[in-house]
Amino acid sequence: MPDITLENIVREAQQPRVIDSFTKITGARIDMMAHKSTPSAEFNANWSFEIAPQGESENAKQFAERVLRTLGIAVLRLVDYAEDQDRYRAAVATIPSADQDVPDNILE
């Protein structure tokens, strides 16, 4: 399969709004959550991340591309981590629960 090129166009009139929004979220902790329930499956995922502020050498285009790339990678990590958590929970469920055998009347 050949590479896929994704292109996003931000119209000139909308550029200040987009860059301002991207600037406001940088440096903040972003908590991404996804929850979906269907008759055959349930998907619950959480991922926290941060996007670094615009660098001095980055122009608006480079900054916007990095923000969108970081958001895209966060979605992939969210899904990957959720699937690995499901695998972990399934493995833990096969381990017998801890038990104790000290009777209530051991000390009278």
PADREN-288259 format. One record per residue (C-alpha): residue number from 0; chain; x, y, z. Coordinates in steps of 0.001 Angstrom, whole numbers. Example, Ala and Ser with C-alpha at 12.3 -4.5 7.8 and 13.67 -1.06 7.14 Angstrom:
<sites>
<site><num>0</num><cadena>A</cadena><east>12300</east><north>-4500</north><up>7800</up></site>
<site><num>1</num><cadena>A</cadena><east>13670</east><north>-1060</north><up>7140</up></site>
</sites>
This chain:
<sites>
<site><num>0</num><cadena>A</cadena><east>0</east><north>0</north><up>0</up></site>
<site><num>1</num><cadena>A</cadena><east>1454</east><north>3387</north><up>-914</up></site>
<site><num>2</num><cadena>A</cadena><east>1906</east><north>6174</north><up>1613</up></site>
<site><num>3</num><cadena>A</cadena><east>-1129</east><north>8279</north><up>2440</up></site>
<site><num>4</num><cadena>A</cadena><east>-746</east><north>12036</north><up>2321</up></site>
<site><num>5</num><cadena>A</cadena><east>-3181</east><north>13970</north><up>4485</up></site>
<site><num>6</num><cadena>A</cadena><east>-3727</east><north>17615</north><up>3718</up></site>
<site><num>7</num><cadena>A</cadena><east>-5592</east><north>20129</north><up>5837</up></site>
<site><num>8</num><cadena>A</cadena><east>-6421</east><north>23543</north><up>4472</up></site>
<site><num>9</num><cadena>A</cadena><east>-7039</east><north>26434</north><up>6824</up></site>
<site><num>10</num><cadena>A</cadena><east>-8574</east><north>29329</north><up>4930</up></site>
<site><num>11</num><cadena>A</cadena><east>-6810</east><north>32645</north><up>5425</up></site>
<site><num>12</num><cadena>A</cadena><east>-9783</east><north>34184</north><up>7226</up></site>
<site><num>13</num><cadena>A</cadena><east>-9789</east><north>31304</north><up>9763</up></site>
<site><num>14</num><cadena>A</cadena><east>-6044</east><north>31146</north><up>10406</up></site>
<site><num>15</num><cadena>A</cadena><east>-6027</east><north>33499</north><up>13443</up></site>
<site><num>16</num><cadena>A</cadena><east>-8828</east><north>31501</north><up>15064</up></site>
<site><num>17</num><cadena>A</cadena><east>-7122</east><north>28146</north><up>14440</up></site>
<site><num>18</num><cadena>A</cadena><east>-3672</east><north>29269</north><up>15588</up></site>
<site><num>19</num><cadena>A</cadena><east>-5153</east><north>30996</north><up>18661</up></site>
<site><num>20</num><cadena>A</cadena><east>-7032</east><north>27815</north><up>19619</up></site>
<site><num>21</num><cadena>A</cadena><east>-3953</east><north>25659</north><up>19089</up></site>
<site><num>22</num><cadena>A</cadena><east>-1872</east><north>28109</north><up>21134</up></site>
<site><num>23</num><cadena>A</cadena><east>-4362</east><north>28020</north><up>24006</up></site>
<site><num>24</num><cadena>A</cadena><east>-4178</east><north>24228</north><up>24360</up></site>
<site><num>25</num><cadena>A</cadena><east>-387</east><north>24025</north><up>24244</up></site>
<site><num>26</num><cadena>A</cadena><east>1383</east><north>23546</north><up>27529</up></site>
<site><num>27</num><cadena>A</cadena><east>-1813</east><north>22186</north><up>29097</up></site>
<site><num>28</num><cadena>A</cadena><east>-2519</east><north>18634</north><up>30137</up></site>
<site><num>29</num><cadena>A</cadena><east>-4979</east><north>17184</north><up>27648</up></site>
<site><num>30</num><cadena>A</cadena><east>-7099</east><north>14266</north><up>28846</up></site>
<site><num>31</num><cadena>A</cadena><east>-8589</east><north>12377</north><up>25923</up></site>
<site><num>32</num><cadena>A</cadena><east>-11398</east><north>9917</north><up>26640</up></site>
<site><num>33</num><cadena>A</cadena><east>-13331</east><north>7671</north><up>24299</up></site>
<site><num>34</num><cadena>A</cadena><east>-16280</east><north>5545</north><up>25326</up></site>
<site><num>35</num><cadena>A</cadena><east>-18390</east><north>3470</north><up>22970</up></site>
<site><num>36</num><cadena>A</cadena><east>-20796</east><north>671</north><up>23669</up></site>
<site><num>37</num><cadena>A</cadena><east>-22340</east><north>-1522</north><up>21017</up></site>
<site><num>38</num><cadena>A</cadena><east>-24362</east><north>-4725</north><up>21378</up></site>
<site><num>39</num><cadena>A</cadena><east>-21231</east><north>-6777</north><up>20625</up></site>
<site><num>40</num><cadena>A</cadena><east>-18414</east><north>-4768</north><up>22223</up></site>
<site><num>41</num><cadena>A</cadena><east>-17462</east><north>-1988</north><up>24555</up></site>
<site><num>42</num><cadena>A</cadena><east>-14553</east><north>391</north><up>24129</up></site>
<site><num>43</num><cadena>A</cadena><east>-13279</east><north>2595</north><up>26953</up></site>
<site><num>44</num><cadena>A</cadena><east>-10038</east><north>4488</north><up>26646</up></site>
<site><num>45</num><cadena>A</cadena><east>-8179</east><north>7329</north><up>28330</up></site>
<site><num>46</num><cadena>A</cadena><east>-4946</east><north>9011</north><up>27325</up></site>
<site><num>47</num><cadena>A</cadena><east>-3273</east><north>12106</north><up>28776</up></site>
<site><num>48</num><cadena>A</cadena><east>-675</east><north>14129</north><up>26932</up></site>
<site><num>49</num><cadena>A</cadena><east>696</east><north>17609</north><up>26385</up></site>
<site><num>50</num><cadena>A</cadena><east>1529</east><north>19617</north><up>23280</up></site>
<site><num>51</num><cadena>A</cadena><east>4553</east><north>21882</north><up>23551</up></site>
<site><num>52</num><cadena>A</cadena><east>4019</east><north>25585</north><up>22779</up></site>
<site><num>53</num><cadena>A</cadena><east>4960</east><north>26985</north><up>19397</up></site>
<site><num>54</num><cadena>A</cadena><east>8724</east><north>27043</north><up>18985</up></site>
<site><num>55</num><cadena>A</cadena><east>10555</east><north>30214</north><up>18048</up></site>
<site><num>56</num><cadena>A</cadena><east>11648</east><north>28715</north><up>14740</up></site>
<site><num>57</num><cadena>A</cadena><east>8176</east><north>27354</north><up>13858</up></site>
<site><num>58</num><cadena>A</cadena><east>5953</east><north>29298</north><up>11529</up></site>
<site><num>59</num><cadena>A</cadena><east>2162</east><north>29044</north><up>11806</up></site>
<site><num>60</num><cadena>A</cadena><east>1987</east><north>26236</north><up>9229</up></site>
<site><num>61</num><cadena>A</cadena><east>4636</east><north>24130</north><up>10954</up></site>
<site><num>62</num><cadena>A</cadena><east>3016</east><north>24742</north><up>14330</up></site>
<site><num>63</num><cadena>A</cadena><east>-455</east><north>23738</north><up>13110</up></site>
<site><num>64</num><cadena>A</cadena><east>925</east><north>20625</north><up>11420</up></site>
<site><num>65</num><cadena>A</cadena><east>2700</east><north>19601</north><up>14644</up></site>
<site><num>66</num><cadena>A</cadena><east>-435</east><north>20151</north><up>16747</up></site>
<site><num>67</num><cadena>A</cadena><east>-2547</east><north>18047</north><up>14375</up></site>
<site><num>68</num><cadena>A</cadena><east>148</east><north>15372</north><up>14148</up></site>
<site><num>69</num><cadena>A</cadena><east>381</east><north>15243</north><up>17966</up></site>
<site><num>70</num><cadena>A</cadena><east>-3413</east><north>14912</north><up>18243</up></site>
<site><num>71</num><cadena>A</cadena><east>-3390</east><north>12115</north><up>15664</up></site>
<site><num>72</num><cadena>A</cadena><east>-622</east><north>10252</north><up>17484</up></site>
<site><num>73</num><cadena>A</cadena><east>-2548</east><north>10686</north><up>20764</up></site>
<site><num>74</num><cadena>A</cadena><east>-5587</east><north>8964</north><up>19233</up></site>
<site><num>75</num><cadena>A</cadena><east>-3409</east><north>6050</north><up>18095</up></site>
<site><num>76</num><cadena>A</cadena><east>-1823</east><north>5786</north><up>21547</up></site>
<site><num>77</num><cadena>A</cadena><east>-5240</east><north>5975</north><up>23215</up></site>
<site><num>78</num><cadena>A</cadena><east>-6504</east><north>3017</north><up>21166</up></site>
<site><num>79</num><cadena>A</cadena><east>-3295</east><north>1013</north><up>21520</up></site>
<site><num>80</num><cadena>A</cadena><east>-3160</east><north>1523</north><up>25293</up></site>
<site><num>81</num><cadena>A</cadena><east>-6846</east><north>630</north><up>25725</up></site>
<site><num>82</num><cadena>A</cadena><east>-6361</east><north>-2598</north><up>23784</up></site>
<site><num>83</num><cadena>A</cadena><east>-3320</east><north>-3468</north><up>25897</up></site>
<site><num>84</num><cadena>A</cadena><east>-5276</east><north>-2739</north><up>29085</up></site>
<site><num>85</num><cadena>A</cadena><east>-7990</east><north>-5134</north><up>27882</up></site>
<site><num>86</num><cadena>A</cadena><east>-5326</east><north>-7790</north><up>27280</up></site>
<site><num>87</num><cadena>A</cadena><east>-3912</east><north>-7186</north><up>30769</up></site>
<site><num>88</num><cadena>A</cadena><east>-7323</east><north>-7376</north><up>32457</up></site>
<site><num>89</num><cadena>A</cadena><east>-8106</east><north>-10611</north><up>30620</up></site>
<site><num>90</num><cadena>A</cadena><east>-4802</east><north>-12115</north><up>31758</up></site>
<site><num>91</num><cadena>A</cadena><east>-5312</east><north>-11013</north><up>35372</up></site>
<site><num>92</num><cadena>A</cadena><east>-8837</east><north>-12482</north><up>35353</up></site>
<site><num>93</num><cadena>A</cadena><east>-7319</east><north>-15948</north><up>34855</up></site>
<site><num>94</num><cadena>A</cadena><east>-5343</east><north>-15723</north><up>38121</up></site>
<site><num>95</num><cadena>A</cadena><east>-7167</east><north>-17117</north><up>41154</up></site>
<site><num>96</num><cadena>A</cadena><east>-8116</east><north>-14474</north><up>43720</up></site>
<site><num>97</num><cadena>A</cadena><east>-6055</east><north>-14153</north><up>46885</up></site>
<site><num>98</num><cadena>A</cadena><east>-7474</east><north>-16072</north><up>49796</up></site>
<site><num>99</num><cadena>A</cadena><east>-6908</east><north>-16401</north><up>53521</up></site>
<site><num>100</num><cadena>A</cadena><east>-7634</east><north>-19323</north><up>55784</up></site>
<site><num>101</num><cadena>A</cadena><east>-7526</east><north>-17813</north><up>59270</up></site>
<site><num>102</num><cadena>A</cadena><east>-10741</east><north>-18795</north><up>61084</up></site>
<site><num>103</num><cadena>A</cadena><east>-12692</east><north>-16164</north><up>63042</up></site>
<site><num>104</num><cadena>A</cadena><east>-12250</east><north>-18123</north><up>66273</up></site>
<site><num>105</num><cadena>A</cadena><east>-8459</east><north>-18469</north><up>66051</up></site>
<site><num>106</num><cadena>A</cadena><east>-8091</east><north>-16213</north><up>69089</up></site>
<site><num>107</num><cadena>A</cadena><east>-10504</east><north>-16740</north><up>71953</up></site>
</sites>
